Amino acid sequence: MRLLGRDGMVRGRGIRHAQCKLSDEATASRGFEAAYPARRASHEFIITLKRENRLYHITAMDVAKRLLDYGFHAPTTYFRCWCLNAC
C-alpha cells in the first residue's frame, strides 16, 4: 500500500470495481443467476447454481473442482454448500 500511495490505491479500486462489474455481466449473459441481483458488485460478485443443481444434479463444488481441472483458480464456495443441496 505504501508503494502505491493514496492515488494508486484509489486507481486500483476503480479498476477492480470495473473488472468485477464486467465479470458479473459476462456470467449473467451466459445464463448464470446472481445470488443478490439488487446488490452492486463492488469487488466481488456471487452467482448461484441452484438452477444447475436442479437441472443437471451438479453442485458448486463440482464446478469449482472442474475449474481446477482446467487450470483456473477455483472460486470461493459459500460454506452453506455443505449443508444445502445447492448454492
C-alpha positions as CSV (number, residue, x, y, z in Angstrom):
1,M,0.0,0.0,0.0
2,R,2.8,2.3,0.7
3,L,4.3,1.6,-2.7
4,L,1.1,2.5,-4.5
5,G,0.3,5.5,-2.4
6,R,-3.1,7.1,-2.0
7,D,-3.6,7.8,-5.7
8,G,-2.6,4.3,-6.7
9,M,-4.9,2.7,-4.2
10,V,-7.9,4.8,-5.5
11,R,-7.0,4.0,-9.1
12,G,-6.6,0.3,-8.3
13,R,-10.0,0.3,-6.5
14,G,-11.6,1.7,-9.6
15,I,-10.0,-0.9,-11.9
16,R,-11.1,-3.7,-9.5
17,H,-14.7,-2.5,-9.5
18,A,-14.8,-2.2,-13.3
19,Q,-13.4,-5.7,-13.7
20,C,-15.9,-7.1,-11.2
21,K,-18.8,-5.4,-13.0
22,L,-17.7,-6.8,-16.4
23,S,-17.3,-10.3,-14.9
24,D,-20.7,-10.1,-13.3
25,E,-22.3,-9.0,-16.6
26,A,-20.4,-11.7,-18.6
27,T,-21.6,-14.5,-16.3
28,A,-25.2,-13.2,-16.4
29,S,-25.1,-13.1,-20.2
30,R,-24.1,-16.8,-20.2
31,G,-27.2,-17.7,-18.1
32,F,-25.9,-17.8,-14.6
33,E,-28.1,-16.2,-11.9
34,A,-26.8,-13.6,-9.5
35,A,-27.4,-14.6,-5.9
36,Y,-28.1,-11.0,-5.0
37,P,-29.2,-9.2,-8.2
38,A,-30.1,-5.9,-6.5
39,R,-26.6,-5.7,-4.9
40,R,-24.0,-3.7,-6.6
41,A,-20.9,-5.7,-7.5
42,S,-18.0,-3.7,-5.9
43,H,-15.1,-6.1,-5.6
44,E,-16.8,-9.5,-5.9
45,F,-19.9,-11.0,-7.3
46,I,-21.8,-14.0,-6.2
47,I,-23.6,-16.4,-8.5
48,T,-26.0,-19.2,-7.5
49,L,-26.1,-22.7,-9.1
50,K,-29.5,-23.7,-7.8
51,R,-30.9,-24.0,-11.3
52,E,-27.9,-26.1,-12.5
53,N,-28.3,-28.3,-9.5
54,R,-32.0,-28.8,-10.2
55,L,-31.5,-29.5,-13.9
56,Y,-28.2,-31.3,-14.1
57,H,-27.6,-32.5,-10.5
58,I,-24.3,-30.8,-10.0
59,T,-23.1,-28.8,-7.1
60,A,-21.0,-25.7,-6.7
61,M,-18.1,-27.9,-5.5
62,D,-18.4,-29.9,-8.8
63,V,-18.0,-26.7,-10.8
64,A,-15.1,-25.5,-8.6
65,K,-13.2,-28.8,-9.0
66,R,-13.8,-28.8,-12.7
67,L,-12.3,-25.3,-13.0
68,L,-9.2,-26.5,-11.2
69,D,-9.0,-29.4,-13.7
70,Y,-8.8,-26.8,-16.4
71,G,-6.1,-24.8,-14.6
72,F,-8.4,-21.9,-13.4
73,H,-8.3,-20.7,-9.8
74,A,-11.4,-22.1,-8.3
75,P,-13.8,-19.5,-6.7
76,T,-14.5,-19.4,-3.1
77,T,-17.6,-21.5,-2.4
78,Y,-20.0,-20.5,0.2
79,F,-19.8,-22.7,3.3
80,R,-23.5,-23.4,3.3
81,C,-23.0,-25.5,0.2
82,W,-22.0,-28.4,2.5
83,C,-25.4,-28.1,4.3
84,L,-27.7,-27.5,1.3
85,N,-28.3,-29.4,-1.8
86,A,-27.2,-26.4,-4.0
87,C,-25.8,-22.9,-3.7
